[in-house]
Every structure is written in structure tokens, then in C-alpha cells.
Amino acid sequence: MASVAEQMASSISFAKFSQATDLKKRLWFTIVALVVFRLLSYVPLPGIDPTALGLLSQQTQGGVLDLFNSFSGGSLKRMSLTALGVTPYITASIVVQLATSLSPTLAAIKKDGESGRKRLNQYTRYGTVGLTIVQGYFIALGLESFGASQGVAAVIEPGIMFRVAAVISLVGGTMFLMWLGEQITSRGIGNGVSLIIMAGIVASMPTTLYNLFEGSRTGSLDLVRLLGIIVAVVFLVLFICFMERAQRRILIQYPKRQTQRGMQADRSHLPLKINTAGVIPPIFASSLLLMPLTITQFAGNYVQGQSGWGDFIITMNQYLQHGSPLYMSLYGAGIIFFSFFYTAVVFNPEETADNLKRHGGFIPGIRPGKNTELYFDYVLTRLTVIGAGYLAIICLLPEYLVSALSIPFYLGGTSLLIVVNVTMDTVTQIQSHLLAHQYGDLIKKAKLKGGRLR
């Protein structure tokens, strides 16, 4: 049976947007911020030859960096100021969260409340700058050597000045996107970093659709495979929507209290989502995997195969391609690990059990305290196993099919998962703002009626 809040949310119409002034301001701010992000993706790095960049995109097409390019909305292919996107920021946040779980000093800082959160965010920013400098330097090296064998130089004037300018530009672009994501989160709608990633993916979707139908027209993709891809995408979207809304509802009972109908016990439900971690595990796993791959991919254009280090980089690039067993294994292991890790960060069984005990709540048949904590841990572990398996299937199965069917462009389940998940979260937040606005109107009407009665 639907709750009163769910019934009110279902009756909300988008015609109420004109009355929700705060929501309109947040939506417009989010839209303008995403437009700024897209404009920056077309501003090239200083000293780049656009003609040679076309050769670069053809050389790296079909490689693992296609996923990186789709996350950045084509910025990597165009070598813009935002070529690295928010990937260094995500990688730095992973490192800080892992360090917080392992280091007692950082764990104590995390417990300091708002001041501790600000200190950890500052550490994340420092890590973002360091990772961007490392990745940007190897990208500059790779750009300088790219096209040398074909007699075409991607960089107009190679040298130390170009490397310094490229690194500074990439650091500035990444830090600006990080700041923009924080502004969207606080002043707009939805999670800013996730929306920036989704905007990049959505921006590359028209090109993907064009390649899909163009491949069917030219004969490189037969009609059966085309229909199979369309059916698979529709099925994946429906399956993602079903799994993201699936939850395990745990019955919570509170002590009896006196009402007009006699002694009654209050009951409620604690909903535990099957995929508690959401879209974070694929983003974390891909960011952590793409950081060294970016370095090796572009460093492969600079090193020579005669040295041991050069042979190692070239071999690494060969093994970490779409559909390769090593890439699939590392990606799947990362998704499963971050599913359990982020679920442990989001939901604390001990804290939840203590809160229930403090307010007099209990699970029927389970003793409050330690037994309730163990029960929450038992249920959550089994839900996370299902959620991690679901994420691994959604992200890895399309990767395997792209390789097995020899599809000549990137079509990943990770991108589809991010778009569907972030869209659902954003729509839910919009409904929450509309619901709060509707409650505010009801309270105002009740106050006016009360004033007239007096």
C-alpha cells in the first residue's frame, strides 16, 4: 500500500514548476553549468594541431580509452582543457576514502563532523592536482611523439614549454570541473560530478547512434546484429530501472502507546536497496583503471620498444584492450570490491542498531543491540552480493558483446548504467522539491484558515 507521501508524489504534475521558484532557479543553474562544461570541452590545449588530432582519434579508436573519451564527452579526442574530465578527482576521492578506512588518524578526522569533512575534501583536492599533473605530463609526452613516423606532428612546437603549458591547462580544466560539480551539488539539482559525467556520455550518444545506423547502411553491421543491439539496450534499461528500485523492507516495531482506539504499536519499514552503492562502483573502478591506462597509452607513443620499460608499456597496452581477459577481470574485480566498500561507507549496521535501540525500536524476533547489528550485517551482505553481481553483469556483458560481435565503435553498459541511474536520482530530487513545495502550500493554507477562525 502506498504511503501518503508516495500518493502525493504521484499526483504531482510538472505544471507546478511555474510555482516552485526555488526549483526553477536550481534547474536553470544546473543547465547553465552543464552548458559551460560542454563549451569548455571544445577549447583545445595550447600548441595543438587539430589535423593531427584526427589521426590520434583513429589510432586510439577501439581501445580502452574510448570509455574515457565517452565519459569526457569527446574532450579527450579533441584534446581540450577538460580532456581528463573529473576522473582525477574521482580517483583522489577513492584514495582518501580508502586511507580513511585504514588510517586511525584520518578516521579520527572524519569523526570531527563538518570541520573533518572539509579537511578530507582539501586532501582530495591536493590529490586531484597531483594526479592531474602526472597524467597531463604523460599526455604531453605522447602528443609530442605522436605522428612522428607518419611525418605529421600533433604538437606545433614540442618542448618543455609545451609540456608546462599542457599540464597547467589540464590542471586548470580539471579543477574547474571539480568546482563546477560542487556548485551544482550545492546550488543545483542532483550530484554535480555524476551529472557532469552523464552530460559527457549523453553528448557522445548522437555519434554512437550515427555510427550504429551508418554501420548498418554500409554493411559493416548486418541487420540482425543491429536489431539485437537495439533489443539489448531496451532490455538493459528496463532491467536497470527494476534493479535500482528493488529493495528489501525490514519490519521495525516500536513500543505500544495509548491512542483513541486503545493501545497500539507503531510499525514502520527500513528499506535496504539491493544496489545500495548505486552507480559509484563502476565509476570508481573505471576511474582507478583508466588512470594508469591513460599514462601507458600515451607513454606508448613516446617510449621505444627496445628498452625493458618500453616493452612493458607496449605489452600492457596490448593486454588491456576491450574484451581482453585481463581488462575484464580487473574491471569486474574493481566493481565488486567498490560495491562492498561503498556500501560499508554508506550504511553502518552498528550505528543503525544503536539508533533503533535509543528510540525503542526493534525487529520482531531479534534482540536489540548486538543481535540487531549482526542481523543488519547478515541481510546487507547478501543484498550486496546480488547488487555487485548485477553491476558486474551490466558493465561487463556489453563489453564482451562489443568485442565478440566486432562492433566498430564503443557501446558500453557502464555508460548506460550511469545515464539511467543519474536520471532516476535527478528526477527523484525534482519530485522531492515539488513535494516540499506542495507541503509548504498546505501549511500556508492551514495557517490562513486558523487565522480566519480566530
N, C-alpha and C positions, 0 to 999 in steps of 0.2 A: 504494500500500500504506500502510495507516495506521501511524503511529508507535506506540511503546509508550505514550506519554502520551495519545494520542488514544484508544487502546484502553481505557486505564484510565478516561478521562473518560467514554467511552460506557457503561462498566459502573457508573458512579456512580448511586446511587439516592437519591431525596430522603428516604429513611428514615434516612440518615446525618446528617440535620440535628440530631437529638437528641444526637449525639455531638460535633458541631462547636460547642463552646461559644462560641468567638470569633466564628464566623459568625453565630450566633443573636443575639449582642449587637449586631453591626453591623446586622443586618436590623431588629431592634427599634428601634435608634436612628434608622435611615432612615425607618421607618414613622412613628414619633412626630414626627420633624422635618417630614415632609410633612403630617401632620395639623395641626401648628401653623401651617404655611403656609396650609392651607385655612381654618382658623379665622380667621386674620388677614384673609383676603380678604372676610370678612363684617363687618369693623369699619369703619364709614363714617368719612369725613372729618368733622371738627367743623364744624357750621354748615350741613349739607346737608339739604335737604328730600327725603325718599325719594320722595314723589309725583312731583315734577318729574323725578326721575331716570328714571322710566318713559318720560316724553316724550323725554328725551335719547337713550335707547336706541332708540326708534322713529325719531328724526330721523337718527341716525348708522347705522341698520341698512342693510346692503348696501354700506356704504362700506369704504374701505381699513382703517379702524380695527377692523373685525371680526376681522382677523388678529391685531391687537394684543390684542383682548379675549379671543380664544381662547388666546393664549399666557399671559395672566394668569389664566385660569380664571374669567372673568366679573368680575374685580376692577374693570376699567375701567368697565363698565356700572354697577356698584354704587358706584363712586367710593369704594373702600375705601382703607385705609392703603397697601395694596400695589398700587394701581392701575397704577403704572408697571412693576411686576414687576422683573425683573433686566435689562430692556432697557438702561437707562443704564449698568449695569456692563459689559454686553457691548460696547456702543458705545465706552466708555472703553478697554476692553482692545484693541479694534481700533485705536484711535488710537495707543495706546502701542506696539503691535506694529509698526504702520506706521512710527512715529517711530524705533523701534529699528533698522529696516532702512535708514532714510535718514540718521540722525544717527550720526556716529562716536562721539560721547560716550556716547549710550545703548547703542550696540553694545559699547563697552568695559565699561560697567556690566553688561551681560548676561553677559559672559565671566568675571565675578568669582565665578561659582558661586552658592552659596546666598545669600550676602550681596547679590549683584547682583539675584537674583530677588526678594528681599524689598524692595529699593528700587524695582524696577519695579512690584511689587504695590502699594506705597504710592502711587506716582504714579497707578496705575489707580484707587485709592480716591479720591484727590483729584479726578480727572476725573469719577468717578461722582457725587460730591457736586455738582460744578459743573453737569453736565448735568441732574441731577435738579432743581436749583434753577431752571434756565431752563425746563424742561418744566413743572414744577409751577406756576411763575408764570403761564404762558400757559393752563394748565388752569384755574387760579383765575379768570383774566380771562374765559375762555369760560363758566365756570359762573355768574359774576355776571350776564352779559348773556343767558344762555340763558333762554328762555321769556318775555322781556320783552314781545315783540309779542303773545303769547297771554295776557298778564296773569298768568302763573304764574312765580314766582321760584324757581330751583333753590337759591339761597342765601338763608337766612333773614335774615341781616344782612350785606349786602355792605359792603365797605370794606377799608381797609388791614389791619385786624386779622384779617379772614378770610383775606386773601392770605398774610399771615405764618404764620398757623396752618396753612393748607393746605400751604404749601411745607415747613414744618418737619415736618409729619406725613408727607408723601410722601418726604422725605429720610430720615426715621427708618425708614419701612417698607422702602424700597429697600436701605438699608444693613443692616437686619436680615436681609433675604433674602440679601444678598451674604454676610454672616457665616454664615447658616444653610447656604448652599451649600458654603462652605469646610469647615464642620464635617462635613457629610455626606461630602464627599470624603475627609477625613482619618480620620473615625471610623465612617463607614457603608460602604455599598456603592455603587459607581458614581460618576459625575461629578455633583456636587451641583447645579450650575447647570442642567445638562441634565435632571436628574431633576425639578427644580422646574418647568421649562418643560413637561416631559412631564406632570407632575401637573396643571398647569392645563389642558392640552389634553384629558387624559382626563376631567377633571371636567366639561368642556363637551360631551363626546360624547353623554351621555344626552339633552341638549337637542337636539342635532343630529339624533339618531335619531328623537326625538319629532316634530320638525318635518318630517322626511322622510316618516314614515308619516302624519302629520296632513295634510300636503300631498296625499298620495295619497287620503286619505279625503274631503277637501273638494273635490277635483277640480282644485286648482291645480297638481298634479303628476300626470300621467297614469301608467298602469301601465307603459307601455313605457319611459318615462324612469326610473321607479323601479327596474325590473329592470336597466336599463342602468347606473345608478349603482352598484347592488349588485355586478354583474359587474365593473365597472371597479375598484371598491375591492378586491375579492378579487384581481384580476389585478395591481393595483399592489402589494399586499402581497407576493405571490409574486415579482414582479419585483424588488422592493426586497431581499428576502431573498437572491435569487440573485445580484444585483449586489454586495451587501455582502460576500458570501462568496467572490466571484470574485477570483482573484489570478494573477499571473504569477510562476512559480517559476524563479529563476535558479540554475543549477548552479554550486556553489562546490567547488573541489577543493583539497585540502591535500597537502603532500609525503608521499611514501611513508614508512612506518615499519615496523619489524620486529615481527611478531606470531608466534604459534604456527603459523600457516598460511603463514608466509613474509612477503615484502614486500607490503604492501597500502596502497592510497591511500584516505585518508578523503575522503568526499564528503558534502556537505550541500546544502541549498537555501535561498536567500534569498527569502522570499515578499514580493512587492510587490502590495499591494491595488490593484485598479482604481480604487476610490474611497478614496485614501489620506487625504484630508481629512475623511472621514466626514460627519457632519451639521453641521459647523461652517460651511461656506459659506452654506447657506440661513439659518442663524441670524444670521450676521454681516450678510448682505445685507439681511435683513428688519429687523434692528435699526437698521442705518445708514439705511435708507429710512424707517422708522417714526418716527425721532426728529424730523426736520423736518415730517413729516406730522402728528404729534401737535400740534406748535406751530401749523401753519397751520389744522388742523381746528378747534381750539378758539379760536384767534385770530379765525377767521372769524365767530364769534358775537359778537365784541367790536368789530371794525372796521366802518366804514361804507363802502359801495361807492362813495361819491362821491370818495374820495381815491385817489391812484395806488397807495399801499400796500395799501389795501383791495381795489381791483380786482385787484391782483396775487395776493393771498391767495385771493380767491374763484375766480379763474381757475385757480390751482394746484390747489385742491380739486376743481374740475370735471374737470381733465385726469388727476388721479391717482386714478381710481376703478378698481374691479375690472374687468379685461378691457380697460382703455384701453391704447392702443398705447404711450404714454409710460411708464405704470406697468410694463407687461410688459417693455419694453425695459430700463428701469433695473434691474428686479429680475433679469432674465436676465443682464445685464452684470455685476451685483454677484456673482451666484453663480459665474459663470465666472472673474471676477477673483480671488475669495477661494479658489476651488478651486486655482488655480495658486499663489497667495500662501501659503496654509496648508500645501500640500504641500511647498513650499520650506522652510517653517519646520520641519516635522516630519522631513523626510528630507533629509540633507545628502550629496550624492554624493561630495564631496571627502573628508569625514570617514570615510564608509563605505569608500571605496577605500583610504585610509591605514590603517584598522584591519585590513582584509584583508591588505594588504602587510606590516604589522607582525607578523601571526600566520602568515605564509607562505601564505595562501590566494590563489587566483586563479581567474578564469573561463576555462575551456578556450577557447583561440583568441584570448584578449585579454591583452595585456601588462599586468602590474601597474603601478599608479601612475596617470599622467595618462590613459592609454588606458582604464583601468577606470572612472575618473571620467566620461569622456566617454560611455562605454557606458551607465553608470547614468543619466546625464542624458538620453541618447537614449531609453532604454526608459521612464523615468519621465515624460518629456514626452508621449509618445504614450499612455501609460496615463491621464495626467491629462486629455488631450483627451477620451477616452472617458468618464472619470468626470465631468468637467464637463458634457458633453452629457447624460449620464444624469440628473444632478441638475437641470439646467435643464428637461428634459422632465417629470420627476416633479413639479416645483414649478409649472411654467407651464401644462402641459396642463390640469389640473383648474381652474385659474383661468380659462382661456379657456372651458372647457365650462360652468362656472357662469354666466358671462356670456352665452354663446351659447344655453344652454337656459333662461335666465331663472329659475334656481333661487332661491327667495326667502330663502335663508339661506346662511351661509358653509360651504363644504365644500372645504378646501384640501389639496393634495398635500403641502405643507410640513409641516402638522400630522401627516399620516400617516407621512411620512418620519421625522420626529423620534420619534414613538411607537415605530415598528418598530425604528429604529436604536438608540435608547436601551435598549429592552427587550432587544435582542440583546446589547448591550455589558454590561448588568447581569447577564443570565443567564450570560454568559461569565465574568464576575468571580466569580459564585457558584460555578460549576464549578471555577474556579481555586482558590478557598478549600477546596472539598471535596477536590480533588485533592491540595493541600498537606497537608490533614489526613490523607488516606489514606497519603501518603508518610511522614508522621510516625509513623503506626501501624506501618508496615512497618519503619521504622528502630528503633522501640522493641522490636518483636518480635525483630529481628536481634540487638540488644544483649542481650536476655534469654537468647536461645539461646546466644550467645557466652559469657555469664557462667556458664551451666549447664555448658558444655563444659569451662571451666576448673575 
